[in-house]
Each structure stands twice: as C-alpha cells, then as structure tokens.
C-alpha cells in the first residue's frame, strides 16, 4: 500500500513538473522591429535601431543603436539632442551631416527630411532610412550595395 502511494505520488509530481516547465515563461514576438509591441524603433530592416524620443518637455531627440549581427548585442552609435536639431535650418541649402560614428551617418536634407545611412555591412550593403520630423513620420527604407 505504501509502495503504491509512493508510486502514485511520484507520477503526480513528475506530471505537474513537466506541465509547469512546458508552459511558456516569456512572450516571444515574431515581428519586424518597427511593428513589435515592445519595440518603438522607426526602422524595420538593418542591424540598427532608430528611435525618435519625445521627451517630457515636448522636445524630441534622435537615437541610433547599432546591433551586432553575430551576438545581437546593442551598442550606442548616435544620440542627437533636440537642442542640436533646433539649430538646423528647416530646409538647408545643401544636405547637411549632423553627426557620424563609424558606419552611421545622420543628415538633414534640403527637403527638410532626415536621412540615416548605416553601412556598408559585411555584404557591402548600405541601409538608408529617410523620414520627416521628430518624432519620425513617413519613414521610407531602402538599401544598396556599395561598389568597391
């Protein structure tokens, strides 16, 4: 009787343990970065994340984070404060480099839009995103292979 009780208890504990470990511990999203509920990046493609952050005082900063394609680890690339953006003309006479860091270059275009170039990457591909304003509106992404 004691042996049967022990066997039933062992089976019950094992079953409960298996059921609890089989339940998902976190929610995993299969989505583009620009469409994920937990991510607010403007871009959908490339090994970087572009954020236009509206601050409590109503101003907006631009932040670019590089993402290592092998490890997925982020690294700071560019951070441009609203005070720097405010000093730029609405429509500069020529496309103007705002800031750059290694393969990242942020421009204010003559059209008044912003443009971020990232690359070339290991495939010689350069990712480009153009958007209006801060916070970003109407983003348009493209890429090209840089000739050697």
Protein Blocks (a to p, Z undefined) as FASTA:
>chain_A
ZZmmmmmmmmmmmmmmmmmmmpcfbdcddddfklgfkbccfbfgdjddddddddfkopac
dddddddfklopacdfbdcdfklmmmpcfbafbdcdfbdchjbccdddfkopacddeddd
fkopacddddedjddehiacddddddZZ
